[in-house]
Amino acid sequence: MTTEELKKLDRSHTIYSWKAQKDVNPIILDHADGSMIYDTDGKEYVDFCSGLLNVNLGHNNAHVKEAMKAQMDKACYVGTMFGTEPKAKLGQMISEVTPGDLDYVFYTNGGAEAIENAIKAARAFTGRHKVYSCWRSYHGATAGAISLTGDPRRWAAEPGIPGAVKFFGPYPYRCPFGSTTEEEANTRALEMLKTQIMLDGPHTIAAIFMEPIVGTNGIIIPSKSFMQGVRELCDTYGILMVIDETMGGWGRSGKWFAIEHFDVVPDIMTTAKGITSGYVQLGAMIWNKKLWDHFWNHPFIGGLTYGGHALACATAIANIEEYKRLNLIDESARKGLYLEKKLLELKDKHPSIGDVRIKGLWACIELTSNRETKAELAGFADRNRNVSAELTKRMYAEGVYCFCKWDFIFMAPPLIITEAELDRSVATIDKALEYTDSLI
């Protein structure tokens, strides 16, 4: 079929996420390889956001495909009441790379369902009902996960589940408490959280859910002292610390998991995306020994038809093998430093860049209309104007897929990306920023 025929067929039946359907006009992709994706007209794009921040290993990896084919010849699916070699082996491999005593794995279909089960586990373990999460966060689109989410995607799902409570995490660039330094922003955020817990009643709080590094709300990186302070609060009051590594895990931040940057071990960790690099969907909720011991004698009331899917587990095993063989965790850290240098050069050049934040191969440019006042350009939820559509259009035209939203340009390329591909992508962003510069 021609591209136009495929578009017509697609738009006749397919519902797309987060948009009015009349506004959807997708590029029709045909195939992908490495860090590159190709449309049905043969045009090449650098996949500078790894699909939806999940294709960490890159596209079309031969080892992963061979592992998938081998498992397909044995069995794609077995019921969750059965064990399989891939499920057993993957659990061990996960425990070898997770921090501390996070050694016990419950498999889900993705990150949102891992969050749902973490909510249930935290409430069952503590006997409490409130679950804390941050403003400017995203945890998924299912009922509980979207209730924990602290951005506008939550609005359509409200009132949400009972017991979901928000607090302000640190945001040094736009501190809600009027701080003028990064240290002050983190200190004030922690003090406000302490006060909120006191007023809310710590005996009513089951868990604090956090992205270790805020993802699609701006790659906001807290200080080590803030994260360790949250851990201390949880220990003091018997609150579980739940860390959402759906985006931050599997090398994205230059560590196996982003929480490792803070020398903190949570009680529960959720993950997905890079565990299989999107070759097959899979998520996981991972417990520490304390929760394992509790649920050894108490039933965990949770289950999913496709939990521990044999093909997905085999795919994850192959991904972890490739992360290790190609040394991609260290490569993410090394290439992240290279990308950071390039982005800081852009900041010096473009007055519409207010801030650059990066950890590993996970970066964000935050735009501004005035560097001195840090005034918004597009604004929260595009309340001033929409600039992301034009930025995206300009980058597509130059053969780069990059996720833009509000005042943010996000970068999260496959960990296998070359420096030449990084250079090409940054050059495209450089050219696109001429547009935002022209608006100020």
N, C-alpha and C positions, 0 to 999 in steps of 0.2 A: 504493500500500500504506500501511497505517497504521504509526505508529511501532512499535507492539508487534509487528506482523507482520514489519517489517524487522528488529527486534531478534532475533526468533525465528529468522529466516532466517540472519542474520549469525552468531548463536551456534551454529548447527547445522553450520557449515562453516569458519569463519574462525579461523585461529590468530593470536593476538595476542602481541606482544613482551613479554619480561621478566616475565611473570606466569603463575601457575597459571591455567589457562583457566576454572576454576570461579569465580575472583575477578573475571572481566572482565564489566563491565556498561556498555558504552560509550554515550555520548550519540551519537545518529545525526544527523550533520550533513547539511544539505540544500544550502546555498549560502553564499557569502561575498562580501563587498564591502568594499574599503578595509581598515580595521582591524577589521571586524566579521565574525563568523561566526554562522550561523543554523541551529538544529536543525529537525527535521521537524515539530515542533509550533509553529514560528514564533518560538521564544524567541531573543533576541539576546544575544550575548556579545562583549565586547571580547577580541580575540585578543592577549592581553598577552604571549605568547611566540612570536608569528609562526609558528604551526604547531609545528615542531620547530626553532625558531630559524633558519628558512630563508626565510620569506616577507618578506624585508626590504623589498621594494617595495610590499607590500600586495596584497590580493586583487583580482582582476578588472580589472587595468589594461588599458585599451583599446588602448594602443599595442602592448603585448606581444601581446595576442590578435590584433591585425591582422597583426603580423609572423609569428606562428605560422600563421595562415590562409594568408598569402601563400606561405610556405615549403611548406606542405602541398599547395598547388596545383602546386608544382614537383617536390618529392621529399621524403619524410620521412626516408628512409634510403638511404645508399649504402655500399658496402663500404669498409673502412678503407684499402684500397690506392688509393682515388681521392681527389683533392682536390675541395673544393667552395668556392664563394664564401663561404658562412657560416663554414666552418672557417678559411679563410685570413684573412678580415676579422676574425674574433674574436681570432685570435692576435695580430694587430697591436694591436687595442684593449686586450687584456690587457697587452701590453708597455708601453703608454702610461701605465697606472695603477699597475703594480707598481713597487716601489722598485729602485733600482740597475740592474744588468744582468740582472735576472730577465725575460728576453725570449723564452724558448723553451718551448713548451707541448705537453705530452702529455695528451690528453683521456681521461678515464675516465667511469665511470657515477656516481661519487659520491666522498665524502671518504675512505672506507675503502680503496677501490681505488687512490686516489691515494697513500695511505700504502704500500700493498703495492708499488707500482711505485717509490716513493721508496726503500724498503728495498733492492730489487733494484739500483736505480741506484747507491746509495751503496756497496753491496758490490762491484759490478762496477768502479766507478771507483777505489776504494781498494785492492781486493784483501784487505780485512779483513772479519771476520765479525760483530763485536759491534755492537749498536745500543742506545744508551742512551736512556732515556725516564724521565719523572718519576713518582714516586708521586703520587697525586691528579691523574691525567690521564685523558683519554679520547680514543682515536684511531680508534675504529670496531670493528665486530663481526666482520670477517673474520679469518682465522687469524693473519696477521702483525700487523694493527692491534690486535687484542684482546690479543696478547702484549705489545705496547708499552703498552697501557692499564694505569693504576695504580690502578684501583678494583675493587670486588667483581664487576663484570661480567666480569672476567678469569677468575675462579675456575673457572667451568664449562668453560672452554676450555683449562685447564692440562693438561699441562705447557707447551703452547704451542711456538712455534718456538724452535730453539736460538739462543743468542747475544743474547737480549733481556735487558738489564740495567737495573735501576731505580736512581734516585738521588733525594734529597730536594731539591725546589726550595724557594724561600722561601715561608713561610706565616706572616707576622708575627702574625696573631691567635692562632694555635696553633703557635708555633714548636717543632719537634721538638728544637731545640738549646738551648732554655731562654732565648732572647733576650727582652729586655724592650722593645726599640725596633724600629721598622721597618728602620732602617739596620743595626742589629746582626743582625737576622734574615737580611737579604740578604747581608751580609758573611760570616756563618758558613756559610750555604748554599753560597756560592761557594768558600770555603776547603775545605769538606767534599768538594765535587765535585772540586777540584784533587787532594786526597788520594786520593780513590777512583780517579781516572784514573791517578795514579802507581802505585797498588797493583795495578790491573787490567792495566796495560801499555798506554800510549797507542797503541803500534804495532798493537794488536789491535782498536782501536775504529774502526769505519767512520763512524759518524754519531751525533750527539746530536739526538734528536727532541724538540721542545717545542711546546706551545701558548704563544703569546706572552703571552696572558692565559688562565689556567686557566678552562675553561668550566663544564661540569656538575659539577665538583667544588668550586665555590664562588666563581667570578669572583675568583680570587686574582691580584693584579697585582704583578709583580716590579718592582724598581727598575731604572732605566736602567743603573746601574753593574753590577748583576748580569747583565743581558742582554749588555752590552758585555764583561763579563768572560768569559762563555761564548763569545762570538765570538772573543775573544783566545785562549782555550784551544784552540778549534778551529783557528785559524790557526797556533798554535805547534806543534801535533802532527799537522797534516794530517788532522784530523777534519772531516767535513762537518757543517754546521749546517743542520738541516731544521726548518722552522717550519710548523706545522699551522694554517692559517687557515680551516679548514672553518667554524667558527663566527665567528671574529673578523673575517673579511674582508667586503668589500663594504659598508662604512659602519657596520657594527655598533658599532664602538668610537669613532666620530667621526673616523676616518681611513679611507682606502680599505682599508688593512690594518692590523691591530693592531700589527704589528711596527714600524710607522712611529713609534709613540710612543717607541721606544727608540733611534732613530738607528742601527739595525743592519740590514744586508742579509744574509740567509741565502744559502746555496748552492742550496738547493732549498726551494720553497714548495709546499704542497699546499692546495687549496681546493675548495669545492663550495657547497652550500646557496644563499647569496645570489647566486651567479653567474647563476642563473636564477630565483631566488626561489621555487623549487619548482614552477614552471609545467610544467617538464619536468626530469627528473633529468640532472645533468651535474656532473662533477668535473674537476679538472686538477692535474697535477704540472708545476711550472714550474722550469726550470733556469736557472742563470746561465751566463755565457759559458764559464767553465772546464769545466763538464760538457758543454756543447754541442760544444766543440772536441774533447774526448775521444771523444764518441760520433759525431763526424763520421767518424772512422776506425775505430771499433769498433761492432759492432751492439749496439743496445739490445734485449735479449731480453725483450720484453713486448708484450702486445697484448690487446685486448678487442673482441669483435664490435661493440659499440655505441660504440666510441671515436670521438669527433668526429661524433656523430649530427647529421645536417643540421638536423633540427627543433630539437634542443637548442641547437645553436650559434646558430641564428637567434633563438631565445628569449633567449639570453644577450646577444646584440648589442642587442636591444631593451631589455633590463634596463639595460645600461650607458648606453645613450642616455637612458633615463629618470632614472637616478641623476644624470646631468649636467644634464639639462633642469630637473629639480626641485631641483637643488642639495642633494641629500639627504645627502651626506657632511657638509657644514657644518651642515645641519639636525639631523643626529644629534648632533653635538657641542653645538649650542645647546639642543636639547630635553633632552639628557642633563643639562645643568646645572640646568635647570628641575626635572627628575625628582629629581636629587640633593638639591636643597633640600627637596622634599616628603618624601623618605625620611628625611632627617636630622630633620625635624620629627616623624616617626613614632618615631624612635629616642628622642627626648626624652620621648615620651609613654608608650612601652611598655617595661616592664622586661624583657620576654622577648627584646628585640632586643639582641644582643651587639655586632654590627658591621654596617656598611653599606659595600658596595664597589661602585663604579660607574665605568664608562668609556664615554662616549657613551650610547647607548640599550641598555646591557648592564649589568644590575645584579643584586645579590644581597643579601638580608637574611640574616644568620646569627643563629640563635636561641641562647639560652643559658638555663639555669636559675638562673644567678647571675652577675651582671655583674662582680662583684669577682674571683671565681675563674675566670670564663669556663667554668664547668662546662657540659657538654653537656646539652641538653634531650632530644632524640630520640637523639642519639649517632650515631657512625659506623655506617652500614648499619643504622640503627634498633636499635642494641644495647640501648638503654634502654627505648624505647617508640616507637610510630609516631604522629606528629602530622600528617604530611603528608596522610593520607587525609581527616582531618576538616577541615584547612585548605582542601584542594581542594574538598570538598563545600560548605563555606560560601561559597567564592568563586563556584562554579558557581551556587549559589542566588541570588547577587546579580548574575549575568550577566557574570562575568569568568573567562576561562580563564588560569590562571597555573600554571606548573610548580613543584611543591613536592616536595622530596626531603630526607629526613633532617632536618637543622637548617637547610635552605636554602629560601628563597623566591626563585625566579628571575624576572627581568623582562627581556624582550627584544622589545618591541613593534615592529610595522612602522615604518619610518623616516618614513612619511607620517602617523603618528598626530598628532592635534591635542592641544593643551593641555587642552581640555575632556575628551577621552577619557583623557588621563593622570590628570586630577583624579578622574574617575569610578573608574578602576582603583585608584588609591592609596586612595581612600575605602573601597573594598571590602576592600583589604588591612588597612586600619586597623580595620575592624569585625571581620575574621576574627582579628586578633591578640588580641582580647579572650579568645579560647579559650586561646592559649598563655600569656597573662598569668595566667590562672586556674590554670595547672599549677604555678606556682612560689610 
